Amino acid sequence: MNASRPWIFLTLILCCKHGTTQDSIERTTKPIFVEAALLYDFPQSYGLMAGVNIPFRSLIKKTITRKDNIITKQKDAILGVSAGFYRYQYNYTGVLLTSFIGFRRYVRPSLFHETAVGIGLLRTFYDGTVYKVDAAGNVNEANDYGRFYATTSFSWAINFLLRKPGRSILAVQLKPLLWIQYPYNSFIKPHFSLAAGIKYEIAKRSVSVRTKTKNKKR
């Protein structure tokens, strides 16, 4: 009789664990988006941005409450790249290239938001005529003079769908960005920008989706 007790105890543990959390991995299709937006870099710069983002993993969390309600939360992990430019009038033009990784979270069928962290490259082109002095002391005009900088960015975007499910997704996007360029005068230069534009589905991609179910009744 005593020998059977460990097996009974182990069975109870496994049953309780299964009732609390379940993991399953399947596959599903997720949209690949292209986006285009107007860019405003505070306090007085305007520009354009365009990019593409690709999903590579999905996660669905289901919670069964004590009242038998099911709460579902879904998010996708995404990779992407964006390019653009902005211009400070009578000063310089900046060209940006950024790669990023982030998450897309679905709030409801007509609304989702995204957070991302990116690293990139900034090339500036100064207005007016710039002269440089070589090692021999000669002064020459420098064409397309500017500098290269590294950048790190943090963004959050909210997207409102304009089309019902079943067709290629078209959404309006509003995206605040906080980014820094460095080294800038041996330090860093922070930027705050706002992008507003559209997001359009060009294809779908098969990704793995993990479903986690948690039962709060146990």
Secondary structure, 3 states (H helix, E strand, C coil): CHHHHHHHHHHHHHHHHHHHEEEEEEEEEEEEEEEEEEEEECCCEEEEEEEEEEEEEEEEEEEECCCCCEEEEEEEEEEEEEEEEEEECCCEEEEEEEEEEEEEEEEECCEEEEEEEEEEEEEEEECCCEEEECCCCCEEEECCCCCEEEEEEEEEEEEEECCCCCCCCEEEEEEEEEEEEEEECCEEEEEEEEEEEEEEEEEEEEEEEEEEEEECCC
